[in-house]
Amino acid sequence: MTSKHYKRTRNCREQIIKKYCNGDGAVINSFVIDKGHKKGLEVHSITDTGVIIIHNYYTGKLVTKLVARPQQIKRYYKNTEKEIPRWLLDLCKWHQDLEYNR
C-alpha cells in the first residue's frame, strides 16, 4: 500500500534503489519519528542495502524511500543505545559518493 504522493513522484528513485542498491533489502532497525506531519507519526526503517523506507505509523502506507546518507543514519541513532553498524555508514558513504541519493 503506497501513498498517492509516492505513486506520483518517486518512480525514478525506485528504479535507482532497485538497480544500484540491490533493492529494499532487509530491515535492520526502525525508528518512530514525529515530523509534525498532519497525518501523524512515521516509521523510518533502515535496511541492509542502505535504504530508508518510510511508512505512516497509523495506516502503514508507504510514504517514500530514500537512499541514505551517513549523516541521516547518524541522526537516527544519536539518542539511542543502539550501535551504528560501521559497514552501513561505509555503504551510505559509497552511495553518496556515487550520487545515488540525488
C-alpha atoms as one frame of an Amber mdcrd trajectory, in Angstrom:
protein
   0.000   0.000   0.000   1.530   3.316  -1.031   0.581   6.937  -0.624  -0.648
   8.956  -3.617   2.492  11.099  -3.310   4.789   8.103  -3.652   2.947   6.694
  -6.659   3.032  10.075  -8.408   6.578  11.241  -7.816   9.015   8.517  -6.852
   9.410   6.244  -9.878  12.973   7.388 -10.674  14.130   6.907  -7.081  12.519
   3.449  -7.006  14.462   2.480 -10.136  17.776   3.651  -8.623  17.090   1.635
  -5.477  16.272  -1.488  -7.498  19.162  -1.194  -9.960  22.042   0.240  -7.926
  21.230  -0.510  -4.279  20.118  -4.122  -4.799  16.545  -3.336  -3.807  14.974
  -2.544  -0.472  16.909  -5.152   1.489  16.104  -6.388   4.990  15.212  -4.016
   7.816  17.947  -3.776  10.447  16.405  -1.028  12.629  13.248   1.056  12.749
  12.524   4.354  14.449   9.189   6.062  15.177   9.537   9.684  14.083   7.311
  12.684  14.753   7.841  15.209  11.957   4.715  17.131  12.932   3.002  15.923
   9.758  -0.769  16.325   9.636  -1.178  12.591   9.022   0.783  11.719  12.143
   3.813   9.688  13.107   6.076   7.850  10.689   8.136   4.690  10.940  11.575
   5.073   9.359  13.135   1.672   8.670  16.806   1.355   7.776  17.741  -1.585
   5.600  20.900  -3.541   4.949  21.102  -2.051   1.442  21.381   1.499   2.779
  17.795   2.446   2.053  15.406   4.242   4.415  11.801   3.144   3.981   9.226
   5.492   5.482   5.680   4.378   6.330   2.820   6.158   8.040   2.657   4.808
  11.601  -1.139   4.603  11.663  -2.058   3.459   8.156   1.077   1.532   7.225
   1.102   3.256   3.822   4.461   3.707   2.158   5.338   7.409   2.171   8.749
   7.326   0.486  12.096   5.597   0.183  15.462   7.313   0.426  18.988   6.258
  -0.424  20.538   7.062   2.945  23.446   9.392   3.549  25.783   8.745   6.512
  24.620  11.855   8.393  20.994  10.729   8.159  21.900   7.374   9.673  23.833
   9.062  12.472  20.820  11.241  13.339  18.573   8.209  13.733  20.954   6.528
  16.154  22.003   9.690  18.014  19.778   9.438  21.087  19.561   5.670  21.285
  21.708   2.999  22.828  21.877   1.182  19.505  25.256   0.971  17.831  25.563
   2.071  14.212  26.989  -0.709  12.068  30.237   0.600  10.550  29.568  -1.262
   7.304  26.265   0.615   6.983  27.955   4.009   7.246  30.540   2.884   4.683
  27.796   1.714   2.317  25.895   5.001   2.687  29.083   6.967   2.053  29.705
   4.925  -1.088  26.126   5.582  -2.298  26.580   9.285  -1.554  29.863   9.430
  -3.454  28.092   7.835  -6.447  25.249  10.384  -6.045  22.510   7.740  -5.772
  20.661   9.946  -3.285  20.237  12.970  -5.579
